[in-house]
Structures are given as C-alpha cells and as structure tokens.
C-alpha cells in the first residue's frame, strides 16, 4: 500500500487552497502557497541528488521553514530526521552520523551550530529555498517505509533513533484531528510546542494541516506572549505541557483579558497536577483534556474525550490502539495484571514505531509479544480509564517502601505558597533513598523548608512525605517544557 506523510498537506491544499495554513509573526500563508513552496524546495533537494531512501536532518526553529522542509523531504521520498534545537554541535554530529544523513537543512539562529556539526560529519547544510520549478508530484512511498527518525532524549545514555513509518504518522494525525479534537478548517491551533518534538510535530502541526485548520507558530514560549497570541489570533485549540499551563495562569494574574475563542486545551508530555488543571480551567473558562503518548507511539496513545473525561487520568486508548497493564517485573514476556493493580503500561496498534535504528537489542527489549513496553507505571480502573503513576526509573524506594513522586507532587501542588514542584529521590545510607521536594514559590510568600515538611507530614503517609525541601528560583526544563529530573537530582544533591 502506498502512503506518504506529504499527502497530509497535499490533500488539504487541494481541498482548501485559499484558507490560511500557517501564521508566523502576523504573516499568513495559504495552503496553496505553502504546498507550492514545499514542492519548490523538494525540487531543490532532488536536484542535489536526494531521493527515496535518503535521510535528511532538519534543524529549524518554530517558523514556516520547518513545515516547508519537513514536507519537502517527505515529498522527494526521503526520511526526515528532526534535530533537537538545544543540542550542541558534537551532539548534533552524533545524530547526523548515526542516522547517515545526506544533508542538514537549517537556517536562522541555528545555522552556525548546524554548519559546525555538518562540517564535522562531512555533509552540506542547505537553506530552505522555494524559487525552483515545483516538483510535479510527491514521490510514492510504502505505508511501512520510514518517514521520520525521532531521537529520544538520551536520559539513559546515547539517544536512540525511533523509526516512525508513514502509516504511523498519517494515522496519528487523522486520529488526533478527527476523533480526539474534532478539528475543522475553522479551527486555529497554536503551535508553541517545539516542532522537532513528537507532540508539536504530530499532534499540532500534522493534525492541524490534516484538518485544513490554521496553525499559528510561536518560535518562543512566554506566558504573556502566548496569552497575547491566544487573544489576537482567535486560537480555538491550545496544546501544551504542564509548565506552559503554569506560565499562562501566572500571566493571567497580571492581564485581565481572556481568549474568547478557546474551546479546548490539550495537556501531554508530563503529569498535570490537579490543582493546576482546576486553576487553568477556572481562569480560562475551558476544559483541559489530558492525553498520553511517547515518541515511539507517534505519539498519541490514550486520551480523554469531552464526553468521556476523568481529570487525573489519561483517558482511554485512541482509535485502533490497545492498552494494557503488565507485570513490571517480567521483562521477557507480557503478563497482564488485573484492573486496579499497578504495573507497566503496554501498548499495541497502528501507532507503534518500527524499532530503534541499528539497535536490535533495544528494539527487542521494547517490543515484546507484539506489545510496546513504555517504561511507565500505571493502573486501569473498572471503567477503562488509564492513570499514569510514574516512570519506572523515577520510582523512589525509601526504607523498602515504594513512593511514587507524582502522588507526592499532587499533594504539594496544593500548598498555597508553592507555584511549581518536582519530587525526586536522593541517595541515603540509612534508607536507600530519601524523598526530596524541589519547589518554586509564588511571589510574596516565604515559608521555610521546615514549614513545608510539617505541612506535608499532615497530608501524606509517614513513608511518603519529603524530609528534604530545596527552594529553587526555577526548575530545569527541556525544550518541550518537561522537568529534567536527572539535572534536578544534581542540583538538589
């Protein structure tokens, strides 16, 4: 079966040529123009000898050049390798070398580091140009061909390249656009998530363009700046990670205006504290639908729907996907456990990646008995709602008792003086690990660490409450807004 990610944009350009596809810094680009520019850049790539089976890296900020490059690479039949925008030259060179890229597409403020990395590997850097005679049509690709190689964050060693097929990504964009969000050409989606990341790339960019909606790009996220965009552009759908929701709520404290068109908000990437969900929904008079997924799941795997919603959970599996809870201590085969028990979340369906590039051992460990082992601990209730308890690797074992950081964070997030909190385990000779809460305080309040410990002790079991509290001015964040717990442990040690 033939299928290409390029058809996501091609189809919408045919159906809605005059509608606005992209808004960047106030400039509006129609579907007709964007597709014409994509095919023009595809012709440039083809003239440079790039075609089916080749791999092309893309290192670009959240500008219109990203979709131009992304769909142009797909249109010539090559594989897109999006590059993390915060990597240094040596780290970029590793990705280029490991993926055997033929070229690197870059521009703007990222061009110098791209040039340095490409020189180290001996490949060329190509700027996005659209002036050539457009390619007549996209190159045909098979549904199981690799469309994109997304590199994991590398928190447990060197990043691994997850192989996502055209079927993975086309299906995920369709499911997100139609089943989960009900997107129409009248919707305006805010794209402030990094487009090199699976959440921003698949759920925001691909889904919006699949539906013929408008994608508003925000190259840099700030609470006040994005609040302004929500209002000025009439955004109807906002997608973000918890730290973005926190920033928007704080921005709204100083700005009485509210986005009138916002009909839905989507949270993913990390657990959203219940207190923050309630505060955002009250402030912006809308609902947050929480979902769950990973790079290896294209990424949408489970989701809350308006008519089937349970805050604090990540909902039910998306259409065509099955979720289960497996015995977390059994690695070589999948043994499903009963509803209500804690185990490892496992998934199977059209969204599961094809494996890790040139890493059969890691692939075999992740794909077992037809299931993908996520590395996340979770439970499923009698109604089928899935709750993520924590990452297996983040589990704290204090004095022989299992402590899930998310449970402690949920309680601490309701402290009136705490704006943000992350809980980690620190090495302890007597108990193996001790519970540490890293907190960012709200302006104008100054409780002592001892006062926070005492408050926690009244609300958490004796084995759960933090004995160590570290006051920070900010939490270390990755480019997608996730809290970097490994860095946090170094800061708090």
N, C-alpha and C positions, 0 to 999 in steps of 0.2 A: 504493500500500500504506500502510495506517495503522499507525503505531508511535509510542510515546511513552516517554520516559525514566521517566515517572511509573509505568509498568506494572512497572518493576523492583521497586518497593516494594509496589505494589498486589497483584501476584501472590503475593509472599511472605507478605503479610498474610492473604491468603485461604487459603494452604496451611499456615501456621504461626502462627495468630493469638496463641497463648498463649506462644510462645517469646520469649526476650529479644532484642530488636533492637539496643538501644543501652544501654551502661553509661556513665554520666557521674558521676564523683565518687561512686561507690558506689550511685547511683540506677539502677534497672533499669526500662527502658521496653519494653513488649511490642510486637510487630508490630501487634496490633490497636489499641493506644493510639496508637502513632506514626502509623499511617495515618489514624486518626480526627482527630488533631491536624493533620496535613497538610491534610486536606480542610477542616478548620475554618479554617485560615489561608488556604487557597485561596478560600473563600467571602468572607473579608475583602478579599482582593485584588480579587475580582470585583466586590464592592460599591463599590470605589474606581475602577471603570471599567477595570480591567486585564484584558486578554484576549488571544486569539490574535494573534500578530504583534507584540505589545508586547515591550519589553525591560526587565527589572528587575534592578538590580545588587544583589549580596549581599555585605555586609562584616561578617563574623561570625567569631569565634574557633572553635576546635575544640570546640564544645558541641553539644548536641542541637538547638539552634536552627538550626544550619547545615542538616542534612538536612530539618528541618521547612520551612525557607524554600525550599531547593533544589527539593524535590519539589512544594511548593505552587505555585511559579512554573510548573513544568512542567505541573501539573495544570490550570491555567487556560489552558494553551496558549501561554504567554508564553516568552520566551527568557531564560535565566539568564545574568547577567554577573558571575561571581565576581570580587571585588576583592582584590588583594594587601594583606594586613593590615599591612604595614610602610610603605605609601605615606603621604606627607604629603598635606594637603588639596588642594594645587594639582595633584598627580599624580592623585589620585582624581577631581578635577573634570575632568581631561583625559579619563579613561576614560568618565566619565558623559556628557560632551559628545560625544565621538567615537562612542559607541555609541547615542546618542539615547535614553538610558534614561528611562522614565516615572517611576520611583521608585527609592529605595535602601532596602533592608532592612538594618537594623543594630541593635545593642544592646550592652549590657555596656560594657567599657572602650573599645570602638571607636566608641561612639556620638558623642562630642564631635567627633572628626575627620570622621565621616560627616556630621554636621549642618553643619559648616563647608563641606565640599565640596558638599553638596547645595544649600546656600544660594547658593553661587557660580554654580550652574547653573540654579537656579530650580525645583528639584523637591523633593518631600517625602521625609522619612525615615519609614519605617514600622517599628515594632517588631513582633516576632513575637508574635501573639496567636492563641489557638486556641479561644476561647469561643463562636464563632458556630455556627449550624446548619451542619453539614458540607455541602460540595458533594456533589451526588448521585453524580457520576462525573467522571473527568478529561475534559477537552476532547480530542477526536480530533485527532491531528496526522499529517502525512505523514512517511514514513521519511526523506525528503530535506529536510524542514524543519529550520531551525537550532534546535537545542536549547540550546546553550551557546556563548557567545563567551568564549574564554580569551585574555587578553592576554599576549603574550610579555614577557620580562624587559626588553626595550629596551636591550640592551647595545650595539646598533649604531645607536642613535637612538631616536625615539619608539616606544613599544610598539605592536605590530600586533595586531589582534583576529583570532584564528583562529576560523573558523566551523566548529563541530562539529555534525553532524546527529544526529538521534535514532538513525538506523541506526548511525552511528559508535560512539556511546556504549553502546547496548544490546548490540551485537555484542561490543564490547570487554569489557564486564562479564561477558558469558556465557563468552567465551573464557578470560578470566582465572579465573573461578570454576570452570569445569568442566575445561577442557583443561590449564591451566597449574598450578593449585593443588589441584584435586580437592576443593574446599570442600564441606562438608555442613552441615546445621543444627547439628551437634555442634561445629563449629569456633568458635574465639574469635579474632578478628582484632584486633590492636592498631592503632588509628588515631592514630598520633602525627605522621604526615606532615600538613602543612597541607592542609585540605580545599579551599582555594581553588586549590591546585595540582593539575595533572592526575594526578600519581602518587597522591596521597592521595585525591583525589575519585573517580577512576575505578577504580584497582586496589584500593584499600582499601574505601572507602565503597560504591560501586556494586556491586562484586564480592561483598562480604560480604552485603549486603542482597539481592542477586540469589539467593544460595545459601540464604538463610534462616539464615545464621550470626549470631553476636553480634559487634557492633563496639564495642570498648572505646575511648573517646575520651580523649586526653591533651592538654589545652589547651596545655601547655608541656612541652617535652622537656628532661629532665636524665637523665644516665646512672643515678644512684641511684634517681631517681623512677620511671623506666621499668622498671628491674630489679625494683623492688617490685611494679609493676603486672603484669609478666610472671608473677611468682610468685603474687600474691594472686588474680588473675582467671583463672588457668589458661590463659593465652594459648597457642594452638597455632600461630598464624601471625603472624610479625613482618615488617613491611616497613619498610625504612629506606634512607637514603643512607649513604655511607661514613663521614661524620663521626659519625653515630649509632652505627654499629658500633664505632668507636673509643671513644666515650664509654661504651658498655656494657662493653667489655672492660676499660677502666680502672676502672669501678665495681666489676666483679667481683673486682678485685685486693683491694679492701677489704671485700667481702661474700662470705662462703663459700657462701651459698645459691645454688641454681640452679633455674630454672624447669623443673619436671618434665614439663609437658605440651607444651613447644615441639617441634613436629615439623618445622617448615620455616621458613627465613628467606629473604627476597627482598631483593636489592640492586639499585638502579637510580639514575638521576639523574646519576651520575658514575662514573668508573672506580674499582673497588675494588682497592686494592693486594693482591697475592697474599699478602704477609706478614700483612696484617690478616685476610684470609679464613681463613688457616690458624689464626691465633690465636683467632679467634672460634669456629670450628668445634671446636677442641680444648677451649676454655673451656666452651662450652655444649652440647657433645656433640650437634650437629645439623649440617645442611648449609645452605649459602647457595647459592641459585640466582640467578644474575645474569641480568638482562634489560636490554632497551634499548628506548627509545622517546622521543618528543618530544611537546610539546603538540599539534603538527599531526598526530600519529598516534594520538591518542585515549586513552592514549599507547602501550600495549603493542604492540611491533612484532616483537621477537625474544626468545627465552627459552631458558634451559637447563632441561631436564627431569631428574628423578631418574634415569631410565634412559637419558638421552642428555645427559650433562653433561661439560663440559670447562672447569674453572676457568681464568679469564683470558680466556675468550671470552664473548660474549653469546648463544651458542646458535644456534638455527635460527629462521626466521620462524614466527610463530604461525599457527594455522589460518586459511586464507583470505588470507594475506599472502605476497607475494613480495619477496625482497631481491636486490639486485644490486650489483656494484661497477662504477662508471662512471669513464671518463676525467675526472679532476678539472679538467682544463684546457679542456674543451669545454663551454661554457655553453648553447649554443643547441639542442643535441640530445643525446640519451643514447647514448653509445658504451660498451658494456660491455667490460670487460677480462677477461683470463684469471684463473682461480683462482691465488692466491698473489701477485698484483700489488696494490700499494696504489692506491686510488682513492677516489672519493666514494661513500658509501653511498646507494643509491637504493631506494625502497620503493613498492609499489603494492598495493592491496587495499581491503577494506571499511573499514579504519581511517583512511584518508587524508582529511583535512579538505576542506571545500568551497572554501577560499580565504581570503584576508585581507579583512576588512571594508573596503569602499570603497578598495581598493588594488589595482587591476588589474595595475599594473606589478610589484609584489612577488609577486602570485599567479602571473603569467606566468613569473617567474624561478624560482619554487619548483616549479611543476607543469609538467614538460616531457615531451612524448611519452608522457603517461599515467603518468609516474613522479614521485614527490616527491623533490626533491634535499634531503638532510638537512643538508649543510654539514659532515658528519663524514667523516673519512678512515678507511678500514678495509680489511680483507682477508678473503677467504673461502678456507678450506683445502679440500683434496680431499674431506673428509667433510662439507662444507657448513657448518661452524662459522664464525660471523662474529666477527671481532675488531675492536674499535674502536681505531684507532691514536691518533687525536686529532681535535680540532676543526681544520678548515682554518685558521681565524683564529688558532689557538694555535700553529701550526707555527712553529718557530724556524729561521731561516736564518742560520747562522754561517759566515762566510767562504765562502759558496756551497754549504755542506753543509746538507741538511735534518736537523733534530733534532726528534724527537717528544717533547714533555715527559713524556708518560705513561711512556715507556720509561725515562727518567732517574729519574722518581719511583718506579717499581717497584724499582729498584736501591737508591735512598736509603732507601726504607721498611724495608729490611732492616738498616740501621745500628742497632746495639744502643742508641744514645743518642737516636735520633730517634723521636718519637711521631707527628708529622704532618709532611708535606712537600708543597710545591707548587712546580713549576718553571715559570719564565716567561722570556721574552726581554727584555733591556734594550737600548736603543739603544747602539751602539758605533761610533765613527767608523772604526775600522780594519777591523772585521769585519761591519759592518751590525748585527748583534745579538750580545750576549753572554749566556751561559746563567747564570741566577741561580736558586739554590735557597733558598726561604723555608722555614725549619724551626722546629718547636716541639719542644723537648727533653723527654725524660722526666725526672721528678723525681729529684734526687740525682746528676745527671751534668752535666758542663760541658765538653765538648770545644770547642776553638777552631774558628772558621771554617776556619783553615788545615788543621787536622787532618781536618775533613770533606772538604775539597777533596782532600787527599792520599789519603784512603780511597777517594774516588770515582774518582780517577785510576787506581787499581789495578784497577777493575772496569768501567770504561767506556772506549770509544774516545776517541782524542785530541780528536775534534771534538765529543764528547758531554758530557764531564764538566763540572760547573759550576765556573767560575772565581770566581764571586761567591756567597757564602753570607750570608744575612741571618737573624739569630736573632730570632724573634718570640715573644711570650707567647701569641698566638693568631692564627689565620688568619681573614681577613674572610669571613663566611659570609652567604649569602642565607637567606631564611626556610625554604627546603626543605633547608638544610644544604649546599648547593653552595658551593664555594670561589669567591669573586668575584675572578677573575684581573685584571680591569681595576683594581679597587681595590688589589689586591696590587701591581700594577706601580707605582702611585702611592706606595705605602708603601715599596717597595724602591728606587725610583729615586734 
